[in-house]
Amino acid sequence: MSAMFSSLSIKNYRIYATGGIVSNTGTWMGRVAQDWLVLTELTNNSAEALGIVTGLQFLPMLLLAPIAGAVSDRFPKRKTMIITQSLMALTAVAMGLLVVTGVATLWHIYLLAFIQGCAAAVDGPARQAFVSEMVPPTQISNAVGLNSASFHSGRLMGPALAGLLIAWFGTGPTLLINAASFVAVIGALLLMDVDTLTPAPVARGKGRIREGIAYVRHRPDIILIMALVFVHGTFGMNFQLTNALMSTEAFGKGVEEYGIVGSVMAIGSLGGALLAARREKPRLRYLLIAMGLFALCTLFVGLAPNFLFYTLMLIPTGLAALTVMVTANSMIQLSVAPEVRGRVMALYMAVFMGGTPVGSPVIGWIGETFGPRWTVLIATVTCGLAVIVATTYVMRTKDIRVRLQRERGNWLSVEYGPTEPVPERVS
């Protein structure tokens, strides 16, 4: 099996990835249906309402991060995921039934989005840390990349299918199909061979939550990654909102085109995930380069003169965005002590996804005030500045010097000075 798909040689991971593709496709169908419901059926193209729904869905990531991380480190991750995935399936059923019966209101969607967010907040750290229980350390980077590939394979198919299903049957049935898709991932978790998993040491003792925070506080490398991820997630990864606004407001398109936009962007995202899966050792320079390219791509997306150019530019944008996410995720997973991995990943998820409750309403307000294009261009400004600041910080703290070597034909060389060792763990 090629290096890109090497983790699939492990039976448990192969079962998990198969169920994940089905569930992820349904999840993206549900997201498109929910957005379309709020934007066109419950409001009159209100960017503010859509921003609030998105914010409520991700707010628990921020509020519950310390508790979710402690749960992930304290309890079996597979069982935790079975419970959380079941709860998310129930909220999807409730939303679909409310729409089908014609009684859905905006506050119903607000409430269900928040409940689903609470389940996802606990599910996320367990799911991220569970990778290291299914595959050996040498395969973690590959498995993280393939997880992202699975997620974005669903993103590739889900929005396009949702656009067709909404046009043919309506948002209610589409939401119910999403609910049914959870059976795939729950079934995969139940079918796993538990004896071949390698659970991390169970964290015990007092101050379990504080230990995770203290660990990160003494790791400047992780703090830098999380700072970049916060900016990227808060202002750059709002395409669930910005694609809806750009499609309907800037270009006057309907649900079919909106679904296609999400699928086209997923082509680039899938490519980024697969490229990251080939890379055995993620590095900070890959993260900075990818984030810089993302800022440049969003500039072209925000200034797109027509719908075709906008749609095509989403391919390299998705590729750069996923390279940022997978590289950051792999760097943290590979560098933390196993006994605190759940709590550190919970903080990572809180920083990345928890910025959405702040970013989404702000992006929605920007769209209402300055127009839909600025919902994309804000990513250009913030992510570009973050790369400049982070690069300057790294060059100063790590004593990095760029020199011109005239004897080699004016080549630029990068030289590293002495650096202090980064502590591996906090006792």
C-alpha positions in Angstrom: 0.0 0.0 0.0 1.3 3.5 -0.9 2.7 5.8 1.8 -0.3 8.1 1.3 -2.8 5.4 2.5 -0.5 3.4 4.8 -2.8 3.7 7.8 -5.6 1.9 6.0 -3.5 -1.3 6.4 -4.6 -1.3 10.0 -8.1 -2.9 10.3 -9.5 -0.8 13.1 -8.5 2.4 11.3 -9.9 1.1 8.0 -13.3 0.4 9.6 -13.3 3.8 11.3 -12.4 5.7 8.1 -15.1 3.9 6.1 -17.8 4.8 8.6 -16.4 8.3 8.7 -16.8 9.0 5.0 -20.5 8.1 5.1 -21.1 10.2 8.3 -19.1 13.1 7.1 -21.1 13.2 3.8 -24.3 13.3 5.8 -22.9 16.0 8.2 -22.1 18.3 5.3 -25.5 17.7 3.8 -27.0 18.7 7.2 -24.8 21.9 7.4 -25.9 23.0 3.9 -29.6 22.3 4.7 -29.4 24.1 8.1 -27.8 27.1 6.5 -30.3 27.2 3.7 -33.2 26.8 6.1 -32.0 29.8 8.2 -31.0 32.0 5.3 -34.0 31.5 3.0 -36.9 29.8 4.9 -36.8 31.2 8.4 -35.3 34.7 7.5 -35.0 36.9 4.5 -31.3 36.3 3.7 -30.2 37.4 7.2 -26.4 37.1 7.5 -26.8 38.0 11.2 -29.1 35.1 12.0 -26.9 32.7 10.1 -23.9 34.0 12.1 -25.7 33.5 15.4 -26.6 29.9 14.5 -23.0 29.2 13.5 -21.7 30.9 16.7 -24.1 28.9 18.9 -23.0 25.7 17.3 -19.4 26.3 18.1 -19.7 28.2 21.4 -19.6 25.0 23.5 -16.2 24.3 22.0 -14.9 27.3 23.9 -17.0 26.9 27.1 -16.5 23.1 27.6 -12.9 22.7 26.4 -11.3 22.0 29.8 -14.0 19.6 30.9 -14.1 17.9 27.5 -10.4 17.3 27.5 -10.5 15.9 31.0 -13.3 13.5 30.0 -11.3 12.4 27.0 -8.2 11.6 29.1 -10.3 10.0 32.0 -12.8 7.8 30.1 -12.5 5.4 27.2 -12.5 7.4 24.0 -14.4 4.9 21.9 -17.3 4.7 24.4 -17.3 8.5 24.7 -17.6 8.9 21.0 -20.5 6.4 20.8 -22.4 8.5 23.3 -21.7 11.9 21.7 -22.4 10.7 18.1 -25.7 9.2 19.3 -26.6 12.6 20.9 -25.8 14.4 17.7 -27.9 12.0 15.7 -30.9 12.7 18.0 -30.5 16.5 17.5 -30.4 15.9 13.7 -33.6 13.9 13.9 -35.3 16.5 16.0 -34.4 19.3 13.6 -35.5 17.3 10.6 -38.9 16.4 12.2 -39.5 20.1 13.2 -39.0 21.2 9.6 -41.0 18.3 8.0 -44.0 19.0 10.3 -43.8 22.8 9.5 -43.4 24.0 13.1 -39.7 24.9 13.0 -38.8 28.4 14.2 -35.5 30.3 14.4 -35.2 29.7 18.2 -35.7 25.9 17.6 -32.6 26.0 15.3 -30.7 28.1 17.8 -31.4 25.6 20.6 -30.6 22.5 18.6 -27.5 24.0 17.2 -26.3 24.7 20.7 -27.1 21.2 22.0 -25.3 19.7 19.0 -22.4 21.9 19.7 -22.2 20.6 23.3 -22.0 17.0 22.1 -19.4 18.0 19.4 -17.3 19.8 22.1 -16.9 16.5 24.0 -16.6 14.4 20.8 -13.9 16.5 19.2 -11.0 15.9 21.7 -11.9 12.3 22.1 -11.9 11.8 18.3 -8.6 13.7 17.8 -6.8 11.7 20.5 -8.4 8.4 19.5 -6.2 8.4 16.4 -3.1 7.5 18.5 -5.0 4.5 19.9 -5.8 3.1 16.5 -2.4 3.6 14.8 1.3 3.5 16.0 3.2 6.8 16.5 4.9 6.5 13.1 1.5 6.5 11.4 -0.1 9.4 13.3 0.6 12.1 10.8 -0.7 9.9 8.0 -3.8 9.0 9.9 -4.5 12.7 10.7 -4.2 13.5 7.0 -6.5 10.7 6.0 -9.0 11.7 8.6 -9.1 15.2 7.0 -9.3 13.5 3.6 -12.3 11.5 4.8 -13.9 14.7 6.3 -13.4 16.6 3.0 -14.5 13.7 0.8 -17.8 14.1 2.7 -17.5 17.8 2.1 -17.0 17.1 -1.6 -20.1 15.0 -2.0 -22.3 16.4 0.8 -23.0 20.0 -0.4 -23.7 18.9 -4.0 -26.1 16.1 -2.8 -27.7 18.6 -0.4 -28.3 21.1 -3.2 -30.1 18.5 -5.3 -32.0 17.0 -2.4 -33.2 20.4 -1.1 -34.3 21.3 -4.6 -36.2 18.0 -5.1 -37.5 17.2 -1.6 -36.9 20.2 0.7 -34.7 20.9 3.7 -36.6 18.6 6.2 -35.9 15.3 4.4 -32.3 16.3 3.8 -31.8 16.9 7.5 -33.3 13.5 8.2 -30.8 11.8 5.8 -28.0 13.5 7.8 -29.5 11.9 11.0 -29.4 8.5 9.4 -25.8 8.8 8.3 -24.7 8.8 12.0 -25.4 5.1 12.0 -22.3 4.5 9.9 -19.8 6.0 12.3 -21.6 4.5 15.4 -21.6 1.1 13.8 -17.9 1.4 12.9 -17.0 2.2 16.5 -19.1 -0.9 17.7 -17.4 -3.2 15.1 -13.8 -2.4 16.2 -11.5 -5.0 17.7 -11.0 -3.4 21.1 -8.2 -5.8 22.0 -5.9 -4.3 19.3 -6.4 -0.7 20.4 -3.6 0.9 22.5 -5.3 3.2 25.1 -3.2 6.1 26.5 -2.4 6.0 30.2 -5.4 7.2 32.2 -4.9 10.5 33.9 -5.6 10.5 37.6 -5.2 12.7 40.6 -6.2 16.3 41.3 -6.0 19.2 39.0 -6.5 17.2 35.8 -7.8 20.2 33.9 -5.2 22.6 35.3 -2.4 20.2 34.3 -3.3 20.4 30.6 -3.3 24.2 30.7 0.0 24.2 32.7 1.5 21.9 30.1 0.7 24.2 27.2 1.8 27.3 29.1 5.3 25.8 29.3 5.4 25.0 25.6 6.0 28.1 23.5 6.0 26.1 20.4 2.4 24.9 21.0 1.3 28.4 22.0 2.6 29.8 18.7 0.7 27.1 16.7 -2.5 27.7 18.7 -2.2 31.4 18.1 -2.0 30.9 14.4 -4.8 28.4 14.5 -7.0 30.8 16.4 -6.6 33.6 13.8 -7.1 31.0 11.0 -10.2 29.5 12.6 -11.8 32.8 13.8 -11.5 34.9 10.6 -10.4 32.5 7.9 -12.5 29.4 8.2 -16.0 30.8 7.9 -16.8 29.5 4.5 -20.0 27.9 5.7 -21.2 31.5 6.2 -19.2 33.4 3.5 -20.0 30.9 0.7 -23.7 31.3 1.4 -23.5 35.1 1.4 -21.3 35.3 -1.7 -23.5 32.9 -3.7 -26.8 34.6 -2.8 -25.9 38.2 -2.3 -22.8 38.9 -4.5 -23.7 36.6 -7.4 -27.5 36.1 -7.0 -27.3 32.3 -7.2 -29.6 29.6 -5.8 -29.3 26.5 -3.7 -27.9 24.3 -6.5 -25.0 26.7 -7.1 -24.4 27.1 -3.4 -24.1 23.3 -3.0 -21.7 23.1 -5.9 -19.5 25.9 -4.4 -19.0 23.8 -1.2 -18.1 20.7 -3.2 -15.6 22.6 -5.4 -13.8 24.0 -2.4 -13.7 20.5 -1.0 -11.6 19.4 -4.0 -8.8 21.6 -2.9 -9.3 20.6 0.8 -9.1 16.9 -0.1 -5.9 17.5 -2.1 -4.4 19.4 0.9 -5.3 16.6 3.2 -3.8 13.9 1.0 -0.6 15.9 0.5 -0.3 16.3 4.2 -0.8 12.5 4.7 2.3 11.9 2.6 4.4 14.0 4.9 5.9 12.0 7.8 7.1 15.0 9.8 5.1 18.2 9.8 7.2 21.4 10.2 6.5 25.0 11.3 7.7 26.4 8.0 5.0 24.4 6.1 2.4 25.9 8.4 3.6 29.4 7.9 3.9 29.0 4.1 0.4 27.4 3.8 -1.2 30.2 5.9 0.5 32.8 3.8 -0.8 31.2 0.6 -4.2 31.0 2.2 -4.2 34.8 2.8 -3.2 35.4 -0.8 -5.9 33.0 -2.2 -8.7 34.7 -0.1 -7.6 38.0 -1.6 -8.4 36.7 -5.1 -11.6 35.0 -3.8 -12.9 38.2 -2.2 -12.2 40.3 -5.4 -13.6 37.7 -7.8 -15.2 39.4 -10.8 -17.7 36.6 -11.5 -19.1 33.4 -10.0 -16.9 31.1 -12.2 -13.7 32.7 -11.1 -14.9 32.8 -7.5 -15.7 29.0 -7.6 -12.4 28.0 -9.2 -10.3 30.1 -6.8 -11.9 28.1 -3.9 -9.8 25.0 -5.0 -6.4 26.5 -4.1 -8.0 28.2 -1.1 -9.3 24.9 0.2 -5.9 23.2 -0.4 -4.0 25.9 1.6 -6.6 25.9 4.4 -6.4 22.2 4.9 -2.6 22.2 4.8 -2.7 24.7 7.7 -5.2 22.6 9.7 -3.6 19.1 9.2 0.0 20.4 9.8 -1.0 22.2 13.0 -3.0 19.1 14.2 -0.1 16.7 13.4 2.5 18.9 15.0 0.6 19.0 18.3 -0.4 15.3 18.4 3.2 14.2 17.8 4.8 16.5 20.3 2.6 16.1 23.5 2.9 13.5 26.2 0.2 10.7 25.8 -1.3 11.2 29.3 -2.3 14.9 28.5 -3.0 14.5 24.8 -6.8 14.7 25.3 -6.6 17.9 27.3 -4.2 19.5 24.9 -6.3 18.5 21.9 -9.3 20.0 23.8 -7.5 23.3 24.1 -6.5 23.1 20.5 -10.1 22.5 19.4 -11.3 25.3 21.7 -8.8 27.7 20.1 -9.6 26.6 16.5 -13.4 26.0 16.7 -14.0 28.2 19.7 -13.1 31.3 17.8 -16.1 30.7 15.6 -18.6 32.1 18.2 -16.6 35.3 18.1 -15.8 35.3 14.4 -19.2 34.3 12.9 -21.3 37.1 14.4 -18.5 39.6 13.5 -18.3 38.2 10.0 -22.1 38.4 9.7 -22.1 42.0 10.9 -19.3 42.8 8.4 -21.4 41.2 5.6 -24.5 43.3 6.6 -22.5 46.5 6.9 -19.8 46.4 4.2 -21.1 43.7 1.9 -20.4 40.0 1.3 -17.0 40.4 -0.2 -15.5 41.8 3.0 -16.5 38.6 4.8 -13.8 36.9 2.8 -11.3 39.8 2.6 -11.1 40.0 6.4 -9.3 36.6 6.2 -6.7 38.1 3.9 -5.9 40.9 6.3 -5.9 38.9 9.6 -4.2 35.7 8.4 -1.6 37.8 6.4 -0.7 39.8 9.5 -0.6 36.7 11.7 2.0 35.1 9.3 4.2 38.2 9.4 4.1 38.5 13.2 4.7 34.7 13.7 7.6 34.7 11.2 9.2 37.7 12.9 8.8 36.0 16.3 10.4 32.8 15.1 13.3 34.5 13.5 14.0 36.5 16.6 13.6 33.8 19.2 15.3 31.0 17.2 18.1 33.3 16.0 17.3 32.6 12.3 19.4 34.5 9.8 18.8 34.7 6.0 22.0 35.3 4.1 22.9 35.8 0.4 25.6 33.4 -0.7 27.3 35.1 -3.7 29.7 32.3 -4.2 26.8 29.9 -4.9 25.2 32.2 -7.5 23.3 34.5 -5.2 21.5 31.7 -3.4 19.6 32.5 -0.2 20.6 30.3 2.8 18.8 30.0 6.1 21.0 29.6 9.2 19.8 28.7 12.7 21.5 29.9 15.8 21.5 28.2 19.2 18.1 27.7 20.8 16.9 26.6 24.2 15.4 23.1 24.3 11.7 22.9 24.5 10.4 21.0 27.6 8.7 17.7 26.8 6.3 17.7 29.7 5.4 19.5 32.9 5.4 17.5 36.1 
